[in-house]
């Protein structure tokens, strides 16, 4: 899929819909592994509980489900409905939200749809700042903002250690507690201790 962004953000609509690219890559096992499963390079799931899943995944690979990353399953129905109802939306990705702290300043409403589970610290901070400035957020997504990930400087690699974070994430092992807020772990668990309900009023902790 292609996400076409507005050259002049906010010029056609004050509402922005942001696709959940991080979550789509977290579940994408094309190339051999995802943060959940093992698979063949062509994307056939390998049913082997003993297979070590990935802690790091790349955006430089195609998506499952015909290259759409389940966009047509989880997100496109909303887009189709909204546009059929006459709503004008502008579009961006979770990578844009991560990398551009000024992105949301062009909008009044931010919309999350489908399954938007994996967020970077930067994404969350930018949404928190948007809310503090009077912006509105529509959450039509399950499991939203549940797990923290990190993105590489070139935005092409995602780090997600999940349940192994405290034993394997380099930031958790570096002996410096000042950066523990960046560990790729569930937001609500120590040492992050920043439950997602603080930002969006919804939670999926267990």
C-alpha positions in Angstrom: 0.0 0.0 0.0 0.9 3.7 -0.4 0.0 6.4 2.1 -0.2 9.7 0.3 0.4 12.7 2.5 -0.8 16.2 2.0 2.0 18.6 0.7 0.5 21.3 2.8 -0.6 19.6 6.0 -4.0 20.7 7.3 -4.9 22.5 4.0 -7.7 20.2 3.0 -8.8 18.9 6.4 -8.3 19.5 10.1 -8.6 15.7 10.7 -5.7 13.3 10.3 -5.9 9.6 10.1 -2.6 7.8 10.9 -2.1 4.2 9.8 -0.6 1.7 12.3 2.6 0.8 10.5 4.5 -0.2 13.6 1.9 -2.7 14.6 1.6 -4.1 11.1 5.4 -4.8 11.0 5.4 -6.3 14.5 3.1 -9.0 13.2 4.7 -9.4 9.7 6.7 -12.6 9.5 7.7 -12.2 5.8 11.4 -12.7 5.6 11.5 -15.3 8.4 10.3 -13.8 11.7 8.0 -11.3 13.4 7.8 -10.2 17.0 5.3 -13.1 17.4 6.0 -15.8 14.9 8.5 -17.6 12.7 7.9 -18.0 9.0 9.5 -18.8 5.7 11.1 -15.9 3.7 8.0 -15.9 1.5 5.7 -15.5 4.5 4.4 -19.0 5.3 3.8 -19.3 9.0 5.9 -21.9 10.7 4.0 -23.6 13.6 7.0 -24.2 15.9 6.7 -23.0 19.5 10.4 -23.5 20.0 11.3 -21.0 17.3 12.9 -17.9 18.8 10.9 -14.9 17.6 12.5 -11.6 16.5 13.3 -8.7 18.8 14.2 -6.5 15.8 12.2 -6.2 12.6 12.8 -4.2 9.4 10.5 -2.0 7.4 12.5 -2.9 4.3 10.3 -5.9 3.4 6.9 -6.5 2.0 3.8 -6.9 4.2 1.7 -10.0 4.6 -1.8 -10.1 3.1 -0.9 -9.0 -0.4 1.3 -6.2 0.8 -1.2 -4.3 2.8 -0.3 -5.3 6.3 -3.9 -6.1 7.1 -4.9 -2.5 6.2 -7.8 -3.7 4.2 -8.9 -6.0 7.0 -8.6 -3.6 10.0 -8.5 0.0 8.7 -9.9 0.4 5.2 -13.5 -0.2 6.2 -13.4 3.0 8.3 -11.7 5.0 5.6 -14.4 3.8 3.1 -17.2 4.7 5.5 -15.8 8.1 6.4 -15.2 9.1 2.8 -18.7 7.8 1.8 -20.2 10.0 4.6 -18.4 13.1 3.2 -15.7 13.4 5.7 -12.5 14.8 4.3 -9.4 13.3 5.9 -5.7 13.7 5.5 -3.4 10.7 6.0 0.0 9.9 7.5 1.7 6.9 9.1 2.9 6.1 12.6 6.4 6.7 11.4 5.5 10.3 10.5 3.9 10.7 13.9 7.2 9.4 15.5 9.6 11.6 13.4 7.7 14.9 13.1 6.8 16.5 16.4 5.1 19.3 14.5 2.8 17.1 12.5 -0.3 17.2 14.7 -0.1 21.0 15.1 -1.7 21.2 11.7 -4.9 19.4 12.9 -7.7 19.5 15.4 -8.5 15.8 15.4 -6.3 12.7 15.3 -7.9 9.3 14.4 -6.5 5.9 15.3 -8.3 2.8 13.8 -8.1 -0.9 13.8 -5.1 -2.3 15.8 -2.6 0.4 16.9 -0.7 -1.5 19.6 3.0 -0.5 19.1 4.0 3.1 19.9 7.4 4.8 20.3 8.1 7.2 23.1 8.1 10.0 20.5 4.7 9.1 19.1 3.2 9.1 22.6 4.8 12.4 23.5 3.6 14.1 20.3 0.0 12.9 21.0 0.3 14.0 24.6 1.4 17.4 23.6 -1.4 17.6 21.0 -4.0 16.8 23.7 -2.5 19.3 26.1 -2.8 22.0 23.4 -6.5 21.3 23.0 -6.4 18.6 20.2 -8.9 15.8 20.1 -8.2 12.1 19.6 -10.7 9.5 18.3 -9.7 6.0 19.3 -11.4 3.3 17.1 -8.6 0.8 17.7 -8.2 -2.1 20.1 -5.0 -2.6 22.2 -4.0 1.0 21.5 -0.7 2.3 22.9 -0.1 -1.0 24.8 3.6 -1.7 24.0 6.5 0.6 23.5 9.0 0.2 20.7 12.0 2.1 19.4 12.8 3.1 15.8 16.3 3.4 14.4 17.6 6.8 13.3 16.9 6.0 9.7 13.3 4.9 10.6 13.8 1.6 8.8 14.2 -0.7 11.9 12.0 -1.3 14.9 13.1 -2.7 18.2 10.6 -4.6 20.3 11.8 -6.9 23.1 8.4 -7.3 24.7 8.4 -9.9 27.5 12.2 -10.3 27.2 12.9 -6.6 27.5 14.3 -6.6 31.1 16.7 -9.4 30.2 17.6 -8.6 26.6 17.0 -5.0 25.7 20.3 -3.1 25.6 18.7 -0.1 27.3 17.6 -2.2 30.2 21.1 -3.7 30.6 23.2 -0.5 30.2 23.1 0.3 34.0 21.7 3.8 33.4 18.2 4.2 34.9 17.8 7.6 33.4 16.9 6.1 30.0 14.7 3.2 31.3 11.6 5.1 30.0 12.7 4.0 26.5 12.8 0.2 27.2 10.7 -1.7 24.6 8.2 -3.1 27.1 4.6 -2.6 28.1 4.0 1.0 29.0 2.3 0.3 32.3 4.9 -2.1 33.7 8.0 -1.1 35.7 10.4 0.5 35.0 8.4 2.6 32.5 5.3 3.0 34.8 3.4 5.1 32.4 0.0 3.4 31.8 -1.7 4.2 28.6 -4.9 5.3 30.3 -3.0 8.5 31.3 -2.9 9.5 27.7 -6.0 8.1 26.1 -8.3 7.0 29.0 -8.3 3.4 27.7 -6.1 0.4 28.8 -5.4 -3.2 27.9 -3.1 -4.1 30.8 -3.1 -7.6 32.3 
